[in-house]
Amino acid sequence: MKKLVRELLGEDIANYLELLRAKLAFAEELYGVRMNYVPLITEGEIVILDKKDGLIKWLRNKRPLSEEELRELSNKIRENLENGYVEMLLAMNMSCINGPGE
């Protein structure tokens, strides 16, 4: 699956997905709040990146996307990552968490 993600989304986006997993782990360590998922697509059915295994899944049932589903949604995932939409969602969530000392 990870090889297919690299093929469809490109090496740079696949590496960025790994960076997002590291950001979640850092936020969990810093703020003590568990964040297991990063929303990649929020229009219609929600698609997430699972921090634990790095797979792209459906939020509704936590089932990894099939090869066909990933092919269909790869352009939207890439678009949301490149235009900063995913980072904006993460930043919005971080503002709801009290930081250290608060």
C-alpha positions, 0 to 999 in steps of 0.5 A: 500500500505504501508503495502505491501511495508513493506511486500515486501521490509522488515521493514528496507527498508520501514523505510529507505524510510521514512528517504529518505522523511525526507532528501528531506524535510531537503534539501528543507528547507536548500537549498530552492529547492523543490525536490518532488521525489527520483528516485528508478529505473532509468533503463527503466521506471523510478520509484520514491518515492513521498515525499508528500505521500510516495508512490512508483510511475511511473514518467511518469504519477505519478500513484502509482505502482499496487500490481503486479508491486510492487511485480515485481520491489521490488527486483530491488528497494531493490537492488538499495537502499542497494547498495547505488545507490539511495543515489548516485543519491541524492548526485549528485543532491545536488552538482548542488544546491548552498548551503547557502552563495553561 
